[in-house]
Amino acid sequence: MSSEERPKRRWHIVVFLAPAVLVYTALMILPLFGTMQFSLFQTVDNNPVYVGFENFIILFTDPNWAESFWRALGNNTWFFIVHMVVQNPIGIAIAAMLSSPALRFKSFYRTAIFIPTILSFVIVGFAWKLILSPLWGITPGIMDAVGLKSWFAPWLGLESSALTTVALISVWQFVGIPMMLIYAAMLSIPDEILEAGEVDGITGMSAFWKIKLPLILPSIGIISILTFVGNFNAFDLVYTTQGAMAAPNFSTEVMGTFLFRTFFGHQTQPGDPNMGATIAMMMFLVILIGVMIYLFLIQTRMRRYQF
C-alpha cells in the first residue's frame, strides 16, 4: 500500500479529547479508586489495616449499620418514585402544551418554569421551610383563604409526610428540566409527519398519543435515567430543609445524609472515613446497576422498536 492510500491518523482527535480525559480522570476516576481503596481498610490505632470486604459485611449485617443503610436506600427509592410519577409526567404535559401553535407567551412560560432549576439548593430549601412553616409561613393563610385550612399540617415536621414533602419541593425545583428536554424533542418532530396525521384525522390529544409520544420515547428514557442518577445522589435539598440528622427522627434519611454523617461525623457521632467510603461505594454500585439495567435492557429494546 502506497503512502497516499494509507488512512490518515487523526491526531487532532486525541489533542481535543486529552484535556477532557485528564480532567475527568483527575476529578472522577482517581477519587473513585481512592474511595474503593478506603472502603477496604479500617483504622486501628491510627494505622490503616486491610480488612477486605469486612466493612461491607458490617454494613449489611450489623444492626447498628444495616437499619440506617436500608432505611436510607428505601427513602432514596421513594424519592425517585415521586419524581417519576409526579415530575416527569408534569414536565411532559407542560411540554405538550408549549408545543401547541395556538399558545401565546410561550417564552414567558418556559422561563418562569425553568428559573427554579438554576436556584441554589440553599435558597430553595430555606424558602420552602419558611413557606410551609405553621408559625410564620404563608401556606396556612393561603389555605384558609380558599377554605382548606383544616387540611394544613406541619408536613416537614411529621415523620409520615416529611420525605414526600421534600420530594415534592424537589419536583417543583426541577420540573423545568424534563419540560425543556421533551419540548426540544417535540420541536424536532418533522412537520410532514404531523401533517400526514392531520390528513388521516389525527389531531389534538390524539396526535400527541399516537404520533408525538412514540417519537419522544428515547428522550423520556434519557430523562428517566437522569432522574434515577440525580435522586440516588440526593443530599443538598434534604440537608438544607431537614439538617444532617434528617429530621424528624431520621425519616428523611437518604444515602447522601447517611454518608455525610458517617464520613465527617456530626454532633456526638465521630467520623469514620472507612465506613463512609463503604457507603459511597454502595451508592456508586446502586447507580451503576440501575444505569446498566437501562442501557442493556430498556434501551436495547427501544432501539429494536425504532428500527
C-alpha positions in Angstrom: 0.0 0.0 0.0 1.4 3.4 -1.0 1.7 6.3 1.3 -1.1 8.0 -0.5 -3.5 5.1 0.1 -2.7 4.7 3.8 -5.5 6.1 6.1 -4.5 9.3 7.8 -4.2 9.2 11.5 -6.4 11.8 13.1 -4.2 13.1 15.8 -6.3 16.1 16.3 -9.0 13.9 17.9 -6.5 12.9 20.6 -5.5 16.5 21.1 -9.0 17.7 21.6 -10.0 14.8 23.8 -6.9 14.9 26.0 -7.9 17.9 28.3 -11.4 16.5 29.0 -10.0 13.0 29.7 -7.3 14.3 32.0 -9.8 16.5 34.0 -12.3 13.6 34.2 -9.6 11.2 35.3 -8.3 13.6 38.0 -11.8 14.6 39.3 -13.7 11.3 38.9 -11.7 8.2 38.1 -8.9 8.7 40.7 -11.2 9.7 43.5 -13.4 6.6 42.7 -10.4 4.3 43.0 -9.3 6.1 46.2 -12.8 5.6 47.7 -12.7 2.0 46.7 -9.3 1.5 48.4 -10.5 3.4 51.5 -13.5 1.0 51.8 -11.2 -2.0 52.1 -9.4 -0.7 55.2 -10.1 0.0 58.8 -8.2 2.4 61.1 -6.7 0.6 64.1 -4.6 2.7 66.5 -4.4 5.4 63.8 -3.0 2.9 61.3 -4.8 1.6 58.2 -5.4 -2.2 58.3 -6.5 -4.1 55.3 -9.8 -5.9 56.0 -11.1 -6.8 52.5 -14.9 -6.7 52.3 -15.4 -6.7 56.1 -16.8 -3.2 56.0 -19.5 -4.2 53.5 -20.4 -7.2 55.7 -20.7 -4.9 58.7 -22.9 -2.5 56.7 -25.3 -5.3 55.7 -25.3 -7.4 58.9 -24.5 -5.2 61.9 -27.9 -3.9 63.3 -26.3 -0.5 64.1 -25.4 0.0 60.4 -27.9 -2.2 58.5 -31.0 -0.4 59.8 -29.8 3.0 58.7 -28.5 1.7 55.4 -31.7 0.0 54.3 -33.8 2.9 55.6 -31.7 5.4 53.5 -31.9 3.2 50.4 -35.7 2.8 50.8 -36.1 6.6 51.2 -33.9 7.2 48.1 -36.2 4.7 46.2 -39.3 6.6 47.3 -37.7 9.9 46.4 -37.1 8.5 42.9 -40.7 7.1 42.6 -42.2 10.5 43.5 -40.1 12.2 40.8 -41.0 9.6 38.2 -44.7 9.7 39.0 -45.1 13.4 39.5 -42.2 15.4 38.0 -41.8 13.7 34.6 -45.5 13.4 33.7 -46.0 17.1 34.6 -42.9 18.0 32.5 -44.2 16.1 29.6 -47.7 17.7 29.9 -46.2 21.2 30.1 -44.0 20.5 27.1 -47.0 19.2 25.1 -48.9 22.4 25.9 -46.0 24.6 25.0 -45.7 22.8 21.6 -49.2 23.9 20.7 -49.1 26.5 17.9 -52.1 28.3 19.5 -50.5 29.0 22.8 -49.3 32.6 23.4 -46.4 33.8 25.6 -44.5 30.6 25.3 -41.2 32.2 26.1 -42.6 33.6 29.3 -43.9 30.3 30.5 -40.7 28.4 29.6 -38.6 30.9 31.5 -40.9 31.0 34.5 -41.0 27.2 34.9 -37.2 26.8 34.2 -35.9 29.5 36.6 -36.2 27.4 39.8 -33.7 24.9 38.3 -30.9 27.5 38.4 -31.6 28.5 42.0 -29.3 27.3 44.8 -30.4 24.3 46.9 -29.9 26.5 50.0 -32.2 29.2 48.7 -34.9 26.7 47.7 -34.6 24.7 51.0 -34.8 27.7 53.4 -37.5 29.4 51.3 -39.8 26.4 51.4 -39.2 25.9 55.1 -40.5 29.5 55.6 -43.4 29.0 53.2 -44.6 25.7 54.9 -43.9 26.9 58.5 -47.0 26.7 60.7 -45.8 29.7 62.7 -44.7 32.3 60.2 -45.3 30.7 56.8 -47.8 31.9 54.2 -49.3 28.4 53.5 -51.8 28.4 56.4 -53.1 31.8 55.4 -53.5 30.8 51.7 -55.2 27.6 52.6 -57.5 29.4 55.0 -58.4 31.9 52.2 -59.6 29.1 50.0 -61.4 27.2 52.8 -58.8 24.4 53.1 -57.1 25.4 56.4 -58.3 22.1 58.0 -56.1 20.3 55.6 -53.0 22.1 56.6 -50.4 20.2 58.7 -46.7 20.8 59.5 -45.7 18.5 56.7 -41.9 18.9 57.1 -42.3 18.1 60.8 -44.2 14.8 60.5 -42.5 11.5 60.0 -45.2 10.3 57.7 -45.1 13.2 55.3 -41.6 14.9 55.6 -39.9 12.8 52.9 -42.7 13.2 50.4 -42.8 16.9 51.1 -39.1 17.3 50.4 -39.5 15.2 47.2 -42.3 17.5 46.0 -40.2 20.5 46.7 -37.5 18.9 44.5 -40.2 18.3 41.9 -41.1 22.0 41.9 -37.4 23.0 41.5 -36.5 20.6 38.7 -39.7 20.1 36.6 -38.2 22.5 34.1 -35.5 20.0 33.0 -37.9 17.3 31.7 -40.1 20.1 30.3 -37.2 21.5 28.2 -35.9 18.2 27.0 -39.3 16.9 25.9 -40.2 20.3 24.4 -36.9 20.2 22.3 -37.8 16.6 21.3 -41.2 17.7 20.2 -39.9 20.6 18.1 -37.6 18.1 16.3 -40.6 16.1 15.0 -40.8 16.7 11.3 -43.9 18.8 10.2 -44.6 16.3 7.4 -45.4 13.6 10.0 -47.9 15.8 11.8 -49.4 17.0 8.6 -49.8 13.4 7.4 -51.6 12.6 10.7 -53.9 15.6 10.2 -54.9 14.2 6.8 -55.9 11.0 8.5 -57.9 12.9 11.1 -55.3 12.6 13.9 -55.3 16.0 15.7 -55.2 17.4 19.2 -54.6 15.0 22.0 -55.0 12.1 19.6 -51.9 13.4 17.7 -50.0 13.5 21.0 -50.7 9.9 22.0 -50.4 8.3 18.6 -47.7 10.4 16.9 -45.7 12.6 19.3 -45.4 10.3 22.3 -43.9 7.3 20.4 -41.4 9.6 18.8 -40.2 11.1 22.1 -39.8 7.8 23.9 -36.0 7.9 23.6 -36.0 11.4 25.3 -38.3 10.1 28.0 -35.8 7.2 28.6 -32.9 9.7 29.0 -34.9 11.8 31.4 -35.8 8.7 33.4 -32.1 7.6 33.8 -31.1 11.2 34.7 -33.8 11.3 37.3 -32.6 8.0 38.7 -29.0 9.1 39.0 -29.9 12.5 40.4 -32.3 11.1 43.0 -29.9 8.5 44.3 -27.3 11.2 44.7 -29.8 13.4 46.6 -28.3 15.3 49.5 -28.3 19.1 49.2 -32.1 19.7 49.5 -32.6 17.2 52.3 -29.7 18.8 54.2 -30.9 22.3 53.9 -34.5 21.6 54.8 -34.1 18.8 57.4 -30.5 19.0 58.5 -27.8 16.4 58.7 -29.9 14.4 61.2 -32.6 14.0 58.5 -35.3 15.2 60.8 -37.8 14.2 62.1 -36.3 11.1 63.6 -34.3 10.2 60.5 -37.5 9.9 58.5 -35.9 11.8 55.6 -32.6 9.9 55.7 -31.1 9.3 52.3 -27.8 7.8 51.3 -26.3 11.2 51.0 -27.0 12.3 54.6 -26.1 8.9 55.9 -22.7 9.2 54.0 -22.2 12.7 55.3 -22.7 11.9 59.0 -20.7 8.7 58.8 -17.7 10.1 56.9 -17.4 13.5 58.6 -19.1 12.9 61.9 -21.9 15.0 63.4 -22.5 16.3 66.9 -21.6 13.4 69.2 -21.1 11.0 66.4 -17.4 10.6 65.4 -16.4 10.4 61.8 -15.4 7.0 60.2 -13.9 7.6 56.8 -13.6 3.9 56.0 -17.3 3.2 56.6 -18.2 6.4 54.8 -16.2 5.2 51.8 -18.1 1.9 52.0 -21.4 3.7 51.9 -20.2 5.8 49.0 -19.2 2.6 47.1 -22.7 1.2 47.7 -24.2 4.4 46.3 -22.0 4.0 43.2 -22.9 0.3 42.8 -26.6 1.0 43.1 -26.5 3.8 40.5 -24.2 1.7 38.2 -26.6 -1.3 38.3 -29.6 0.9 37.6 -27.8 2.5 34.6 -26.7 -0.9 33.3 -30.3 -2.2 33.5 -31.5 0.8 31.5 -28.8 0.6 28.8 -28.8 -3.2 28.3 -32.5 -4.0 28.7 -34.7 -0.9 28.2 -32.5 1.0 25.7 -31.8 -2.1 23.6 -35.5 -3.0 23.3 -36.2 0.6 22.4 -33.8 0.6 19.6 -35.3 -2.6 18.3 -38.7 -1.0 18.4 -37.4 2.0 16.5 -35.6 0.2 13.7 
